[in-house]
Amino acid sequence: MADVLPLVEARLRSALGDPDARAAVTFLGTDRIEVLRFPAAGQEGDIVRYATLGMSAQPMADPTAPLADPVKGPRAELVLSVRAGLADTGKVLRPLAVLAASPQVEGVIVAPGASLDVGEALWPGAPFTSVLVAEPGGLVEDLELDAPLDPVRFLPLLPMTPNEAAWKRVHGAQALQERWLTHGTDLRDPSRRSVPLE
């Protein structure tokens, strides 16, 4: 089976440019997860992006299945976009690696609409401990793989405050995204306040 990670990194580079930093994290019993940082450039000159590399090496398995299929199943990597220079977001590398390892560690399938919680601030002083997984396809196009492999999807992460995460659990991802839109919330602001939820 061809190693998908070089193809994934090539897709990330073609969409986001060359990374200026990368960190690798290995958790007990899991494959190595790297997190690449892509510096602010181009039209959105103040946006820095972080992308995982390694989550898509294996398909995500249905936690209820008796045996994990080594070939078929959804594959994904995570992408976080934040405004540069407003917070110490460089420390987000380990929390992102933790999230990317969650399919292997916890047997979960990460998909749009899901909430992922790291249990601590995403970076020092961050008002967020969790993220909402958004729909893929905007920033980095899906990477088609040879059959029977599923394509690799690049899932954007939207940081949520604890209040937003609790509200989302009750009302759903769509309702929270509509509220952000209605209030013109800058989801890339690393120090933004919670959207009004009344």
Disulfide bonds with the S-S distance in Angstrom:
none
